[in-house]
Amino acid sequence: MLFCGIVYGWNIFAVALKKKFNGTQTDIENIATSGALGICIGSFPAGIAFDRFGPRVASISALVLTGSGYTLMWMTTQYRGFFASNIWLMCIIYFVTMLGNSFTFIASLSTNSINFKGKHRGSIVGILSAVFGFSPAIFSLIYDSYFIQGHIFDEQNQRVAEFMIFLAICSVSVNLLGVVGLRIVPEETMPISEDTELRPMDITNAKDKENTTTDNLVNKKTEKIGGPSDKTPLIQNDFSNKPELNVCQVVKTLRFHILFWIVIIIGGVGASFKNNITTVVKSAHLEAKTTSFTVIIPTCCSVARFLSGIFPVWIIDKWKKLPKSSILLFSSFFTLVCQTLFIFYNQDFLSLFTNSMVMSAAYGAFFVLMPIVVIELFGSKYFAQNFGLLNIANGIGIFSFQKLFGELYESNSPPGSIDCYGELCTRWSFAISAIMALFATCLNVLLMYAEVRLVGK
């Protein structure tokens, strides 16, 4: 999980890559989007591979894809002339690389989600997601310490090629650990409970006392219903609250389609913000403080991920009548607030820094809360497939919002320049994102209503 988060550390070397290949902002957005699509779309086949063959096969697939992918990314820096005029090849390479990352992600998250049950599952998902979210901060510090080498304003001279080799070595090492160490713990055979042993005795006693009077017949029926009812309601509630739905069943539910659109919007807005923060900072002439953003954003994201694995479980246990999907309101509402503030305050360091902290916390929490909601609404048996399918929605959102950001950024850039400076460079992008976040918040309320109606039935 620590290595997988590098997909959201794209902003670490995005500007350097842009300058090294003399690319446009659209080129950089296309490469970043390809990677995001890789990890999002790849989650679905990774989930199927995991469910059918287990974590070891998923880890082997990840090793091959990420190892070869980062090696090819290094190769692009050695043949800049060719790849600068064939950016689409870099998009394919980065897509394959992040496709491998999705296998690493699913193997780790799904294995632990299955191995840990009940109240511990939320905490474990929170810890893993916190590590995933903190990953860009760690790689940002490594890049800043060993690969920038003082080239702050001449980013094209930063050591991007060496960084790709470093990532290739890391990917092979991490996935080898997955091949060796990840396994699903078999469930222990449950012993027969005392209630189960006593139940035949209760039935026998009832038959011994049977007679032909009307009163005794009524009493007998009551005893037969009353005995198993101590267990039956618990089982019924468990299955009604946590049905085990596979992909084919999930796509037929209204709840899935509402959640699908929420993921498109919140996932797309959040990822676009994280991937483009260095571009936003540069537009405000704050290049010297880029590292502050690339470190604090994943740090806040990680803290939010960790806390989101603890508090939602506590909230669900304490207020059992509260719709499970209500925990997503935190992310959708604060995404709306932050994107609105970015419209008017995107050139001041303090405003950008503070708002970025809150926005990253809302985005980080979302990807811990979403798996919890998926399990609560659709069950854990087919979690890998269902979660992978929703990650496709995340990929759609990232593609849409990053494409939007690139087009609006370039439309405000001076003719012949690949850089844009001033508040208009990003204002309209934030405005559209704010409107869509409002729509996602309304969808979240609708999802809560749909959940309440289903429970009521």
Sequence and secondary structure as in RCSB ss.txt:
>XXXX:A:sequence
MLFCGIVYGWNIFAVALKKKFNGTQTDIENIATSGALGICIGSFPAGIAFDRFGPRVASISALVLTGSGYTLMWM
TTQYRGFFASNIWLMCIIYFVTMLGNSFTFIASLSTNSINFKGKHRGSIVGILSAVFGFSPAIFSLIYDSYFIQG
HIFDEQNQRVAEFMIFLAICSVSVNLLGVVGLRIVPEETMPISEDTELRPMDITNAKDKENTTTDNLVNKKTEKI
GGPSDKTPLIQNDFSNKPELNVCQVVKTLRFHILFWIVIIIGGVGASFKNNITTVVKSAHLEAKTTSFTVIIPTC
CSVARFLSGIFPVWIIDKWKKLPKSSILLFSSFFTLVCQTLFIFYNQDFLSLFTNSMVMSAAYGAFFVLMPIVVI
ELFGSKYFAQNFGLLNIANGIGIFSFQKLFGELYESNSPPGSIDCYGELCTRWSFAISAIMALFATCLNVLLMYA
EVRLVGK
>XXXX:A:secstr
 TTGGGGGGGGGTHHHHHHHTT  HHHHHHHHHHHHHHHHHTHHHHHHHHHHH HHHHHHHHHHHHHHHHHHHHH
HHHSHHHHHS HHHHHHHHHHHHHHHHHHHHHHHHHHHHHS THHHHHHHHHHHHHHHHHHHHHHHHHHHHTSTT
 SS GGGS HHHHHHHHHHHHHHHHHHHHHH            HHHHHHHHHHHHHHHT  S HHHHHHHHHHHH
HHHHTTHHHHHHHHHHS    HHHHTTSHHHHHHHHHHHHHHHHHHHHHHHHHHHHHHTT GGGHHHHHHHHHHH
HHHHHHHHTTHHHHHHHH TTS GGGGGHHHHHHHHHHHHHHHH SS HHHHHHHHHHHHHHHHHHHHHHHHHHH
HHH STTHHHHHHHHHHHHHHHHHHHHHHHHHHHHHTS TT S   STHHHHHHHHHHHHHHHHHHHHHHHHHHH
HHHHHH 
